[in-house]
Amino acid sequence: MNNQEIRNAAFQLAGLIYGISLDGVVTKNEYEALKSWCLENEPLCELELFQKLYREIKPIIDDGKVNSEEIEALKTIITRFLEANGEDQEVAPNMYFLNGIFKGILASGDVNTYEIYKLNQWLEKNEHLKKSAPFDELFTLIAAVLEDKKVDDAEAVKLKAFFAKLIK
């Protein structure tokens, strides 16, 4: 285990929090996705760098629910952590972030227009990723889905399948 694994886990958490917060509501399944992230990444606590992050986020998640204020607190904690530990705009960290977004969106059980607009905003801010797989395919898919300015049922199914295919 090394610092790269810690950064990857942190980027995934950042994406998960972003994906969960897109529609402003934290469902039981989204809460469970946060708990699952903690469980999956607990072995990284062997490393001092990760322990600090884990100690800050775990009590928020362990209280049985996560409200919008706590989501904002989690965003602040993870942003501080990433800034202090060499956040960059390379493809690899963004792939972990995107993976987290997908988990967050899928955790709610549905894909709605607002979430896809917010995902599109993130993609626009990270347009430098457009030439890298799977971002190239995602840019094309999101543009096609938003062409009529809404996500219909068939498009939601297509998006869910695409997201699920890429989750690690």
GROMACS elastic network, one bead per residue, 0.5 to 0.9 nm:
[ bonds ]
;  ai    aj funct       b0    kb
    1     4     6  0.80376   500
    1     5     6  0.62925   500
    1     6     6  0.80315   500
    1    44     6  0.71809   500
    1    46     6  0.87028   500
    1    47     6  0.79540   500
    2     5     6  0.54928   500
    2     6     6  0.66452   500
    2     7     6  0.89406   500
    2    44     6  0.86667   500
    2    47     6  0.79015   500
    3     7     6  0.61702   500
    3     8     6  0.85660   500
    3    47     6  0.85201   500
    3    49     6  0.79249   500
    3    50     6  0.85956   500
    3    85     6  0.89240   500
    4     7     6  0.50447   500
    4     8     6  0.60697   500
    4     9     6  0.85596   500
    5     8     6  0.50383   500
    5     9     6  0.61381   500
    5    10     6  0.85085   500
    5    44     6  0.80522   500
    6     9     6  0.51653   500
    6    10     6  0.61029   500
    6    11     6  0.85982   500
    6    41     6  0.87620   500
    6    44     6  0.69498   500
    6    47     6  0.85593   500
    6    49     6  0.78669   500
    6    50     6  0.62719   500
    7    11     6  0.60292   500
    7    12     6  0.84677   500
    7    50     6  0.89213   500
    7    82     6  0.74289   500
    7    85     6  0.76946   500
    7    86     6  0.85558   500
    7    87     6  0.82037   500
    7    93     6  0.74500   500
    8    11     6  0.51199   500
    8    12     6  0.61308   500
    8    13     6  0.86078   500
    8    92     6  0.80877   500
    8    93     6  0.60614   500
    8    95     6  0.88491   500
    8    96     6  0.59043   500
    8    97     6  0.80918   500
    9    12     6  0.50472   500
    9    13     6  0.61749   500
    9    14     6  0.86045   500
    9    37     6  0.85019   500
    9    41     6  0.70188   500
    9    44     6  0.88929   500
    9    96     6  0.74429   500
    9    97     6  0.88797   500
   10    13     6  0.50418   500
   10    14     6  0.61211   500
   10    15     6  0.86045   500
   10    50     6  0.87773   500
   10    53     6  0.85948   500
   10    78     6  0.68998   500
   10    81     6  0.79683   500
   10    82     6  0.71505   500
   10    96     6  0.84123   500
   10    97     6  0.82915   500
   11    15     6  0.61769   500
   11    16     6  0.85055   500
   11    78     6  0.83292   500
   11    82     6  0.77247   500
   11    87     6  0.88333   500
   11    93     6  0.60346   500
   11    94     6  0.72339   500
   11    95     6  0.84062   500
   11    96     6  0.54617   500
   11    98     6  0.84718   500
   11    99     6  0.88495   500
   11   100     6  0.75644   500
   12    15     6  0.50924   500
   12    16     6  0.60383   500
   12    17     6  0.85810   500
   12    37     6  0.86079   500
   12    93     6  0.81737   500
   12    94     6  0.86285   500
   12    95     6  0.82618   500
   12    98     6  0.73044   500
   12    99     6  0.62352   500
   12   101     6  0.77911   500
   13    17     6  0.60629   500
   13    18     6  0.84149   500
   13    34     6  0.79895   500
   13    37     6  0.71833   500
   13    78     6  0.76591   500
   13    96     6  0.84222   500
   13    97     6  0.72326   500
   13   100     6  0.60361   500
   13   101     6  0.86894   500
   14    17     6  0.52317   500
   14    18     6  0.61295   500
   14    19     6  0.85902   500
   14    74     6  0.84865   500
   14    75     6  0.69267   500
   14    78     6  0.61967   500
   14    79     6  0.76050   500
   14    82     6  0.89330   500
   14    96     6  0.87897   500
   14    97     6  0.61374   500
   14   100     6  0.68708   500
   14   101     6  0.80728   500
   15    19     6  0.59545   500
   15    20     6  0.84330   500
   15    94     6  0.86782   500
   15    96     6  0.72930   500
   15    98     6  0.58030   500
   15    99     6  0.67756   500
   15   102     6  0.78492   500
   15   103     6  0.82467   500
   15   104     6  0.75170   500
   16    19     6  0.50450   500
   16    20     6  0.60319   500
   16    21     6  0.84727   500
   16    30     6  0.88846   500
   16    33     6  0.80808   500
   16    34     6  0.75564   500
   16    37     6  0.87385   500
   16    97     6  0.72985   500
   16    98     6  0.81984   500
   16    99     6  0.75885   500
   16   102     6  0.72894   500
   16   103     6  0.60286   500
   16   105     6  0.81003   500
   17    20     6  0.51146   500
   17    21     6  0.60429   500
   17    22     6  0.86445   500
   17    34     6  0.79952   500
   17    71     6  0.69176   500
   17    72     6  0.89122   500
   17    74     6  0.74429   500
   17    75     6  0.68314   500
   17   100     6  0.74260   500
   17   101     6  0.73139   500
   17   104     6  0.67558   500
   18    21     6  0.51982   500
   18    22     6  0.62334   500
   18    71     6  0.88641   500
   18    75     6  0.78535   500
   18    97     6  0.87084   500
   18   100     6  0.78053   500
   18   101     6  0.60212   500
   18   104     6  0.72675   500
   18   105     6  0.89339   500
   19    22     6  0.54182   500
   19    23     6  0.83447   500
   19    98     6  0.87127   500
   19   100     6  0.68272   500
   19   102     6  0.65451   500
   19   103     6  0.70866   500
   19   105     6  0.51207   500
   19   106     6  0.85261   500
   19   107     6  0.89144   500
   19   115     6  0.78259   500
   19   118     6  0.89476   500
   19   119     6  0.80832   500
   20    23     6  0.72258   500
   20    24     6  0.77118   500
   20    25     6  0.75549   500
   20    26     6  0.64436   500
   20    27     6  0.84813   500
   20    30     6  0.62609   500
   20    31     6  0.85988   500
   20    71     6  0.85562   500
   20   101     6  0.73631   500
   20   103     6  0.81846   500
   20   105     6  0.60276   500
   20   106     6  0.88320   500
   20   107     6  0.76812   500
   20   108     6  0.77580   500
   21    24     6  0.50508   500
   21    25     6  0.65947   500
   21    26     6  0.69906   500
   21    68     6  0.77309   500
   21    71     6  0.70941   500
   21    72     6  0.87164   500
   21   104     6  0.79899   500
   21   105     6  0.88241   500
   21   115     6  0.89420   500
   22    25     6  0.79456   500
   22   104     6  0.86191   500
   22   105     6  0.78715   500
   22   114     6  0.74500   500
   22   115     6  0.53407   500
   22   116     6  0.86541   500
   22   118     6  0.64613   500
   22   119     6  0.80902   500
   23    26     6  0.82754   500
   23   105     6  0.89839   500
   23   112     6  0.84022   500
   23   114     6  0.66191   500
   23   115     6  0.59649   500
   23   118     6  0.87296   500
   24    68     6  0.69406   500
   25    67     6  0.78773   500
   25    68     6  0.71597   500
   26    29     6  0.81239   500
   26    30     6  0.59126   500
   26    31     6  0.66040   500
   26    65     6  0.84504   500
   26    66     6  0.67173   500
   26    67     6  0.64976   500
   26    68     6  0.72497   500
   26    71     6  0.85678   500
   26   108     6  0.80273   500
   27    30     6  0.50991   500
   27    31     6  0.62281   500
   27    32     6  0.85968   500
   27    65     6  0.88580   500
   27    66     6  0.86924   500
   27   107     6  0.80846   500
   27   108     6  0.62244   500
   28    31     6  0.50359   500
   28    32     6  0.61863   500
   28    33     6  0.86959   500
   28    65     6  0.76503   500
   28    66     6  0.89241   500
   28   107     6  0.86615   500
   28   108     6  0.80415   500
   29    33     6  0.62290   500
   29    34     6  0.88125   500
   29   107     6  0.53076   500
   29   108     6  0.59119   500
   29   109     6  0.78748   500
   30    34     6  0.65383   500
   30    35     6  0.87970   500
   30   103     6  0.85082   500
   30   104     6  0.63161   500
   30   105     6  0.82656   500
   30   106     6  0.83661   500
   30   108     6  0.57931   500
   30   109     6  0.89763   500
   31    34     6  0.51875   500
   31    35     6  0.64196   500
   31    36     6  0.86501   500
   31    61     6  0.76521   500
   31    64     6  0.82946   500
   31    65     6  0.64286   500
   31    66     6  0.64503   500
   31   107     6  0.83975   500
   32    36     6  0.60216   500
   32    37     6  0.85940   500
   32   107     6  0.81123   500
   33    37     6  0.62350   500
   33    38     6  0.87737   500
   33   103     6  0.73652   500
   33   104     6  0.71945   500
   33   107     6  0.64786   500
   34    37     6  0.50822   500
   34    38     6  0.64558   500
   34    39     6  0.87836   500
   34    61     6  0.69734   500
   34   104     6  0.86220   500
   35    38     6  0.51414   500
   35    39     6  0.63072   500
   35    40     6  0.86877   500
   35    58     6  0.85174   500
   35    61     6  0.65303   500
   35    62     6  0.76596   500
   36    39     6  0.50383   500
   36    40     6  0.60527   500
   36    41     6  0.85108   500
   37    40     6  0.51720   500
   37    41     6  0.60983   500
   37    42     6  0.84055   500
   38    41     6  0.53124   500
   38    42     6  0.58220   500
   38    54     6  0.78458   500
   38    57     6  0.87211   500
   38    58     6  0.71420   500
   38    61     6  0.85030   500
   39    42     6  0.53149   500
   39    43     6  0.82727   500
   40    43     6  0.74478   500
   40    44     6  0.89787   500
   41    44     6  0.56455   500
   41    45     6  0.77228   500
   41    54     6  0.89106   500
   42    45     6  0.55749   500
   42    46     6  0.83441   500
   42    51     6  0.89450   500
   42    54     6  0.79481   500
   43    46     6  0.62111   500
   43    47     6  0.85779   500
   44    47     6  0.57796   500
   44    48     6  0.86692   500
   44    49     6  0.89379   500
   44    50     6  0.62139   500
   44    51     6  0.75746   500
   44    54     6  0.89817   500
   45    48     6  0.67099   500
   45    49     6  0.80616   500
   45    50     6  0.55347   500
   45    52     6  0.85287   500
   45    54     6  0.72350   500
   46    49     6  0.88727   500
   46    50     6  0.77637   500
   46    51     6  0.72892   500
   47    50     6  0.55948   500
   47    51     6  0.63627   500
   48    51     6  0.50415   500
   48    52     6  0.68232   500
   49    52     6  0.60217   500
   49    53     6  0.73472   500
   50    53     6  0.53241   500
   50    54     6  0.61048   500
   50    55     6  0.85748   500
   51    54     6  0.50351   500
   51    55     6  0.59476   500
   51    56     6  0.86012   500
   52    55     6  0.52623   500
   52    56     6  0.64630   500
   52    57     6  0.89589   500
   53    56     6  0.53066   500
   53    57     6  0.64103   500
   53    58     6  0.85128   500
   53    77     6  0.75174   500
   53    78     6  0.75581   500
   53    81     6  0.69608   500
   54    57     6  0.53237   500
   54    58     6  0.56732   500
   54    59     6  0.87941   500
   55    58     6  0.56248   500
   55    59     6  0.71108   500
   56    59     6  0.66955   500
   56    60     6  0.76108   500
   56    74     6  0.85052   500
   56    77     6  0.73451   500
   57    60     6  0.54620   500
   57    61     6  0.65033   500
   57    62     6  0.86971   500
   57    73     6  0.87541   500
   57    74     6  0.65005   500
   57    77     6  0.75021   500
   57    78     6  0.85911   500
   58    61     6  0.51974   500
   58    62     6  0.58631   500
   58    63     6  0.87978   500
   59    63     6  0.64004   500
   60    63     6  0.59862   500
   60    64     6  0.85022   500
   60    65     6  0.82137   500
   60    66     6  0.70704   500
   60    70     6  0.67855   500
   60    71     6  0.89080   500
   60    73     6  0.86753   500
   60    74     6  0.79538   500
   61    64     6  0.66614   500
   61    65     6  0.66963   500
   61    66     6  0.63844   500
   61    70     6  0.86446   500
   62    65     6  0.75787   500
   62    66     6  0.88725   500
   63    66     6  0.77579   500
   66    69     6  0.80917   500
   66    70     6  0.58327   500
   66    71     6  0.66910   500
   67    70     6  0.52984   500
   67    71     6  0.62921   500
   67    72     6  0.88414   500
   68    72     6  0.63373   500
   68    73     6  0.86911   500
   69    72     6  0.51029   500
   69    73     6  0.63081   500
   69    74     6  0.87035   500
   70    74     6  0.60935   500
   70    75     6  0.85095   500
   71    75     6  0.61699   500
   71    76     6  0.86626   500
   72    76     6  0.62625   500
   72    77     6  0.86760   500
   73    76     6  0.51009   500
   73    77     6  0.62101   500
   73    78     6  0.86866   500
   74    77     6  0.50629   500
   74    78     6  0.61211   500
   74    79     6  0.84049   500
   75    78     6  0.53182   500
   75    79     6  0.59441   500
   75    80     6  0.85049   500
   76    79     6  0.51471   500
   76    80     6  0.61012   500
   76    81     6  0.85326   500
   77    80     6  0.52948   500
   77    81     6  0.62063   500
   77    82     6  0.87441   500
   78    82     6  0.60902   500
   78    83     6  0.85027   500
   79    82     6  0.52082   500
   79    83     6  0.60726   500
   79    84     6  0.85082   500
   79    87     6  0.89627   500
   80    83     6  0.52076   500
   80    84     6  0.60967   500
   80    85     6  0.85865   500
   81    84     6  0.52143   500
   81    85     6  0.61711   500
   81    86     6  0.88862   500
   81    87     6  0.87291   500
   82    85     6  0.50864   500
   82    86     6  0.62667   500
   82    87     6  0.50826   500
   82    88     6  0.87405   500
   83    86     6  0.58237   500
   83    87     6  0.53435   500
   83    88     6  0.87278   500
   84    87     6  0.75724   500
   87    90     6  0.89723   500
   87    93     6  0.81876   500
   88    91     6  0.89763   500
   88    93     6  0.73982   500
   88    94     6  0.86480   500
   89    92     6  0.84928   500
   89    93     6  0.71834   500
   89    94     6  0.68755   500
   89   126     6  0.82071   500
   89   128     6  0.86750   500
   89   129     6  0.88796   500
   90    93     6  0.60711   500
   90    94     6  0.65676   500
   90    95     6  0.88634   500
   90   129     6  0.83889   500
   91    94     6  0.51554   500
   91    95     6  0.60456   500
   91    96     6  0.88672   500
   91   129     6  0.66534   500
   91   132     6  0.74958   500
   92    95     6  0.50742   500
   92    96     6  0.66205   500
   92    97     6  0.87891   500
   93    96     6  0.51925   500
   93    97     6  0.62532   500
   93    98     6  0.86009   500
   94    98     6  0.59279   500
   94    99     6  0.83427   500
   94   126     6  0.88070   500
   94   129     6  0.84982   500
   95    99     6  0.60001   500
   95   100     6  0.85854   500
   95   134     6  0.85801   500
   95   135     6  0.84915   500
   96   100     6  0.62741   500
   96   101     6  0.86901   500
   96   168     6  0.87225   500
   97   100     6  0.51049   500
   97   101     6  0.63187   500
   97   102     6  0.87743   500
   98   102     6  0.62158   500
   98   103     6  0.86211   500
   98   167     6  0.88231   500
   99   102     6  0.52042   500
   99   103     6  0.63371   500
   99   104     6  0.86979   500
   99   163     6  0.79882   500
   99   166     6  0.69251   500
   99   167     6  0.54437   500
   99   168     6  0.70158   500
  100   103     6  0.50407   500
  100   104     6  0.61137   500
  100   105     6  0.86148   500
  100   167     6  0.80115   500
  101   104     6  0.50367   500
  101   105     6  0.61425   500
  101   106     6  0.84941   500
  101   119     6  0.81394   500
  101   163     6  0.89949   500
  102   105     6  0.51610   500
  102   106     6  0.59770   500
  102   107     6  0.83551   500
  102   160     6  0.84859   500
  102   163     6  0.54661   500
  102   164     6  0.74324   500
  102   166     6  0.82046   500
  102   167     6  0.69878   500
  103   106     6  0.51595   500
  103   107     6  0.58610   500
  103   108     6  0.89644   500
  103   163     6  0.78511   500
  103   164     6  0.80485   500
  103   167     6  0.70408   500
  104   107     6  0.51817   500
  104   108     6  0.71087   500
  105   108     6  0.59507   500
  105   109     6  0.75351   500
  105   110     6  0.73470   500
  105   111     6  0.65750   500
  105   112     6  0.89079   500
  105   115     6  0.74079   500
  105   160     6  0.87161   500
  105   163     6  0.87277   500
  106   109     6  0.53367   500
  106   110     6  0.64550   500
  106   111     6  0.70878   500
  106   160     6  0.68708   500
  106   163     6  0.77113   500
  106   164     6  0.78712   500
  107   110     6  0.79365   500
  108   111     6  0.78522   500
  110   156     6  0.74775   500
  110   157     6  0.89121   500
  110   160     6  0.81208   500
  111   114     6  0.85962   500
  111   115     6  0.68101   500
  111   116     6  0.74401   500
  111   151     6  0.78280   500
  111   153     6  0.88576   500
  111   155     6  0.89623   500
  111   156     6  0.55479   500
  111   157     6  0.82224   500
  111   159     6  0.75796   500
  111   160     6  0.71780   500
  112   115     6  0.54936   500
  112   116     6  0.65028   500
  112   117     6  0.88537   500
  112   150     6  0.82198   500
  112   151     6  0.62611   500
  112   152     6  0.84229   500
  112   156     6  0.73201   500
  113   116     6  0.51646   500
  113   117     6  0.61778   500
  113   118     6  0.86731   500
  113   146     6  0.81505   500
  113   149     6  0.77916   500
  113   150     6  0.53524   500
  113   151     6  0.50205   500
  113   152     6  0.82893   500
  113   156     6  0.88935   500
  114   117     6  0.50890   500
  114   118     6  0.62582   500
  114   119     6  0.86086   500
  114   150     6  0.85017   500
  114   151     6  0.88072   500
  115   118     6  0.50998   500
  115   119     6  0.61085   500
  115   120     6  0.85170   500
  116   120     6  0.59801   500
  116   121     6  0.85365   500
  116   142     6  0.73500   500
  116   145     6  0.86607   500
  116   146     6  0.79808   500
  116   150     6  0.88206   500
  116   151     6  0.78712   500
  117   121     6  0.62794   500
  117   122     6  0.88204   500
  117   142     6  0.86471   500
  117   146     6  0.77426   500
  117   149     6  0.87677   500
  117   150     6  0.89615   500
  118   121     6  0.50052   500
  118   122     6  0.64809   500
  118   123     6  0.87218   500
  119   122     6  0.51267   500
  119   123     6  0.62780   500
  119   124     6  0.86994   500
  119   142     6  0.84975   500
  120   124     6  0.61109   500
  120   125     6  0.86369   500
  120   139     6  0.79286   500
  120   142     6  0.67830   500
  120   143     6  0.81417   500
  120   146     6  0.89267   500
  121   124     6  0.50561   500
  121   125     6  0.63273   500
  121   126     6  0.86771   500
  122   125     6  0.51410   500
  122   126     6  0.63016   500
  122   127     6  0.86594   500
  123   127     6  0.59067   500
  123   128     6  0.89897   500
  123   129     6  0.81123   500
  123   130     6  0.83657   500
  123   135     6  0.84831   500
  123   138     6  0.87825   500
  123   139     6  0.71691   500
  124   127     6  0.50938   500
  124   128     6  0.87766   500
  124   139     6  0.88498   500
  125   128     6  0.83066   500
  126   129     6  0.59094   500
  126   130     6  0.78411   500
  127   130     6  0.53790   500
  127   131     6  0.86039   500
  127   139     6  0.88323   500
  128   131     6  0.72021   500
  128   132     6  0.85430   500
  129   132     6  0.54734   500
  129   133     6  0.82554   500
  129   135     6  0.61238   500
  129   136     6  0.74243   500
  130   133     6  0.78968   500
  130   134     6  0.86594   500
  130   135     6  0.55630   500
  130   137     6  0.84344   500
  130   138     6  0.85818   500
  130   139     6  0.68066   500
  131   134     6  0.87716   500
  131   135     6  0.71046   500
  131   136     6  0.55644   500
  132   135     6  0.55669   500
  132   136     6  0.57624   500
  132   137     6  0.88099   500
  133   136     6  0.54097   500
  133   137     6  0.68092   500
  133   138     6  0.85085   500
  134   137     6  0.54338   500
  134   138     6  0.63028   500
  134   139     6  0.88002   500
  134   166     6  0.83041   500
  135   139     6  0.60356   500
  135   140     6  0.85691   500
  136   139     6  0.53363   500
  136   140     6  0.64768   500
  136   141     6  0.87586   500
  137   140     6  0.52055   500
  137   141     6  0.61126   500
  137   142     6  0.86340   500
  138   141     6  0.50062   500
  138   142     6  0.59953   500
  138   143     6  0.83933   500
  138   162     6  0.83259   500
  139   142     6  0.53617   500
  139   143     6  0.61130   500
  139   144     6  0.86413   500
  140   143     6  0.52136   500
  140   144     6  0.62200   500
  140   145     6  0.86816   500
  141   144     6  0.51971   500
  141   145     6  0.61692   500
  141   146     6  0.86511   500
  141   158     6  0.89811   500
  141   159     6  0.79590   500
  142   145     6  0.50539   500
  142   146     6  0.60630   500
  142   147     6  0.84383   500
  142   159     6  0.83835   500
  143   146     6  0.52829   500
  143   147     6  0.60227   500
  144   147     6  0.52020   500
  144   148     6  0.81820   500
  145   148     6  0.70712   500
  145   149     6  0.75596   500
  145   150     6  0.71235   500
  145   151     6  0.62127   500
  145   152     6  0.83566   500
  145   155     6  0.63643   500
  145   156     6  0.87502   500
  145   159     6  0.87072   500
  146   150     6  0.57500   500
  146   151     6  0.68359   500
  147   150     6  0.77218   500
  148   151     6  0.81327   500
  151   154     6  0.80935   500
  151   155     6  0.57907   500
  151   156     6  0.61346   500
  152   155     6  0.52980   500
  152   156     6  0.61275   500
  152   157     6  0.87670   500
  153   156     6  0.50199   500
  153   157     6  0.63147   500
  153   158     6  0.87171   500
  154   157     6  0.51811   500
  154   158     6  0.63294   500
  154   159     6  0.87168   500
  155   159     6  0.60713   500
  155   160     6  0.85105   500
  156   159     6  0.50652   500
  156   160     6  0.60567   500
  156   161     6  0.85481   500
  157   160     6  0.51355   500
  157   161     6  0.61963   500
  157   162     6  0.86490   500
  158   161     6  0.51962   500
  158   162     6  0.62416   500
  158   163     6  0.86860   500
  159   162     6  0.50480   500
  159   163     6  0.60645   500
  159   164     6  0.84594   500
  160   163     6  0.51319   500
  160   164     6  0.59614   500
  160   165     6  0.84504   500
  161   164     6  0.51535   500
  161   165     6  0.60648   500
  161   166     6  0.88159   500
  162   165     6  0.52084   500
  162   166     6  0.66221   500
  163   166     6  0.54042   500
  163   167     6  0.64151   500
  164   167     6  0.53540   500
  164   168     6  0.87065   500
  165   168     6  0.84184   500
